[in-house]
Amino acid sequence: MICKITSLEKRNFAVPLEVTNAGNLTYSSPLPHSVRVSVRGNSSLLGTLSEKDFRTFIDTGFYVEEGSYRVPIHLELSDNATMIEPLEVTISPEYLTIDFEKKVS
């Protein structure tokens, strides 16, 4: 088991950050264009992955009052990525502190 863990390779991807905004507020803080997704797994299988196998997004629809919030970044894996075992996936940062204001139309 220890041999398997130490033989895992690590790769990093810069994945675009999407923002879903369904509420009456808008964000006024600058947001990063991408987040780092780190994956560890079998080196031969990691070669089949690209940044398109990951989707990172924040959902701002949950916030209804103006203010500053710690918003989690969500991660979705493609079917290709979910087929790889073992696969350890982490994102950085995991949260963003975002200031929200009322939308002006």
ABEGO torsion letter per residue (X at the ends): XAAAAAABBBBBBBBBBBBBBABABBBABBBBABBBBBBBBBAAAAAABBAAABBBBBBAAABABBEBBBBBBBBBBBAAAAABOBBBBBBOBABBBBBBBBBBX
